[in-house]
Amino acid sequence: MRTYGEWAVVAGASEGLGAAFAAALADRGYKLVLLARRADALEAVAAGLRGKVEVVTRAMDLSAPTLEAEVREVLGAREVGVLVCNAAHAPLGAFAQRPLADGLRALDVNCRAPVTLSHLVLPGMVARQRGAIVLMSSLTAFQGSPFLAVYGATKSFNLSLAEALWAEAKPHGVDVLAVCAGATRTPGYLKAAKTKAPGELEPKQVVDETLAALGGGPLLIPGAFNRFASFLLRRLLPRRSTITVMGAQTAKLLP
Ligand SMILES: NC(=O)c1ccc[n+]([C@@H]2O[C@H](COP(=O)([O-])OP(=O)(O)OC[C@H]3O[C@@H](n4cnc5c(N)ncnc54)[C@H](OP(=O)(O)O)[C@@H]3O)[C@@H](O)[C@H]2O)c1
């Protein structure tokens, strides 16, 4: 991994992949700004890393309309070298049966927040001619995802946004990467999963592959099985079949 600067910001850092990103970035010497809603869970992540690096935590709701001002205030004059947009809201279930507010919250956390955070840090990165932005996407980005309809659509948004920023920022020394993860054994995923999914990865595997892939991009699918399955689904099966396969897989998570 190149050296991108002094500070890394991880949005959605209180558990799972976000906590794994925080640990891996601390191992690589980055000072950390960690964001999520639960102050106690954030502090627990930070406590394990404070021996290694300086860590600032801020409990905040990334769906809040005040997000830009709040993050500006937390960052102050810190020069952000790495931004990881990891937080997500994933309403599971049939679209028509979920409250509208849940879908709109997914738009705020999964789309509005990455746009806001990237817009806050990218100009400084471009000016310094170095930086990295990771947008967490998903295998749901590549087709409609029944029972995760809004979440899947937001992950397509993340992929598209990352690809565009990758092309705009690369000439300025800034690396942008969309990470289209498959099933990853985070606490959130394990709560919903009743059986083992093919190709499941540990959070650390996803994070290590991600940090190693920075500078390439614009897209990473972590895990050899996931790359192969995604190739088959995207290139060989008709789109209708791919949507059906994804829906059948997600239906296994329904309560
Ligand atoms: N796990 C998988 O199988 C999988 C597969 C494909 C893609 N991904 C992607 O990988 C990323 C992380 O997945 P994960 O399984 O680790 O997710 P997770 O367990 O649901 O954790 C998400 C993180 O985001 C934070 N968060 C959620 N809503 C927030 C809000 N409104 N404001 C602030 N923070 C918020 C959570 O902390 P608080 O609750 O403390 O706020 C938590 O730290 C997501 O973008 C997801 O789409 C995961």
The ligand as a Tripos MOL2 file, in Angstrom:
@<TRIPOS>MOLECULE
LIG
   48    52     1     0     0
SMALL
NO_CHARGES

@<TRIPOS>ATOM
      1 N1        -21.0410   -8.3710    5.4290 N.am      1 LIG1
      2 C1        -21.2940   -8.7130    4.1890 C.2       1 LIG1
      3 O1        -21.5890   -9.8730    3.8890 O.2       1 LIG1
      4 C2        -21.1910   -7.6890    3.0840 C.ar      1 LIG1
      5 C3        -21.3380   -8.1160    1.7570 C.ar      1 LIG1
      6 C4        -21.2420   -7.1870    0.7400 C.ar      1 LIG1
      7 C5        -20.9870   -5.8610    1.0230 C.ar      1 LIG1
      8 N2        -20.8460   -5.4630    2.3280 N.ar      1 LIG1
      9 C6        -20.6340   -4.0380    2.5920 C.3       1 LIG1
     10 O2        -19.5910   -3.8630    3.5110 O.3       1 LIG1
     11 C7        -19.8720   -2.7720    4.3810 C.3       1 LIG1
     12 C8        -19.7850   -3.2010    5.8200 C.3       1 LIG1
     13 O3        -20.5480   -4.3470    6.0310 O.3       1 LIG1
     14 P1        -20.7490   -4.9410    7.4950 P.3       1 LIG1
     15 O4        -21.3710   -6.2800    7.3300 O.co2     1 LIG1
     16 O5        -19.5060   -4.7970    8.2970 O.co2     1 LIG1
     17 O6        -21.8790   -3.9270    8.0090 O.3       1 LIG1
     18 P2        -22.5240   -3.7680    9.4470 P.3       1 LIG1
     19 O7        -22.1160   -4.9010   10.3130 O.co2     1 LIG1
     20 O8        -23.9400   -3.5380    9.2270 O.co2     1 LIG1
     21 O9        -21.7650   -2.4830    9.9500 O.3       1 LIG1
     22 C9        -21.9270   -1.2920    9.3440 C.3       1 LIG1
     23 C10       -21.2240   -0.1860   10.1320 C.3       1 LIG1
     24 O10       -21.8790    0.9950    9.7250 O.3       1 LIG1
     25 C11       -22.3260    1.6860   10.8740 C.3       1 LIG1
     26 N3        -23.5650    2.3810   10.5410 N.ar      1 LIG1
     27 C12       -24.7080    1.8580   10.0420 C.ar      1 LIG1
     28 N4        -25.6390    2.8220    9.9040 N.ar      1 LIG1
     29 C13       -25.0420    3.9810   10.3140 C.ar      1 LIG1
     30 C14       -25.4830    5.3200   10.4130 C.ar      1 LIG1
     31 N5        -26.7360    5.6890   10.0910 N.pl3     1 LIG1
     32 N6        -24.6230    6.2500   10.8640 N.ar      1 LIG1
     33 C15       -23.3710    5.8900   11.2330 C.ar      1 LIG1
     34 N7        -22.8940    4.6580   11.1440 N.ar      1 LIG1
     35 C16       -23.7340    3.6960   10.6930 C.ar      1 LIG1
     36 C17       -22.4990    0.6170   11.9410 C.3       1 LIG1
     37 O11       -22.2830    1.1620   13.2320 O.3       1 LIG1
     38 P3        -23.3970    1.7090   14.2490 P.3       1 LIG1
     39 O12       -24.4660    0.6730   14.3160 O.co2     1 LIG1
     40 O13       -22.6240    1.8810   15.5110 O.co2     1 LIG1
     41 O14       -23.8580    3.0090   13.6880 O.co2     1 LIG1
     42 C18       -21.3450   -0.3150   11.6340 C.3       1 LIG1
     43 O15       -20.1430    0.1700   12.2080 O.3       1 LIG1
     44 C19       -21.2440   -2.2530    3.9760 C.3       1 LIG1
     45 O16       -21.0950   -1.1420    3.1250 O.3       1 LIG1
     46 C20       -21.8610   -3.4020    3.2180 C.3       1 LIG1
     47 O17       -22.7620   -2.9770    2.2360 O.3       1 LIG1
     48 C21       -20.9510   -6.3550    3.3580 C.ar      1 LIG1
@<TRIPOS>BOND
     1     1     2 1
     2     2     3 2
     3     2     4 1
     4     4     5 ar
     5     4    48 ar
     6     5     6 ar
     7     6     7 ar
     8     7     8 ar
     9     8     9 1
    10     8    48 ar
    11     9    10 1
    12     9    46 1
    13    10    11 1
    14    11    12 1
    15    11    44 1
    16    12    13 1
    17    13    14 1
    18    14    15 2
    19    14    16 1
    20    14    17 1
    21    17    18 1
    22    18    19 2
    23    18    20 1
    24    18    21 1
    25    21    22 1
    26    22    23 1
    27    23    24 1
    28    23    42 1
    29    24    25 1
    30    25    26 1
    31    25    36 1
    32    26    27 ar
    33    26    35 ar
    34    27    28 ar
    35    28    29 ar
    36    29    30 ar
    37    29    35 ar
    38    30    31 1
    39    30    32 ar
    40    32    33 ar
    41    33    34 ar
    42    34    35 ar
    43    36    37 1
    44    36    42 1
    45    37    38 1
    46    38    39 2
    47    38    40 1
    48    38    41 1
    49    42    43 1
    50    44    45 1
    51    44    46 1
    52    46    47 1
@<TRIPOS>SUBSTRUCTURE
     1 LIG1         1 GROUP 0 **** ****
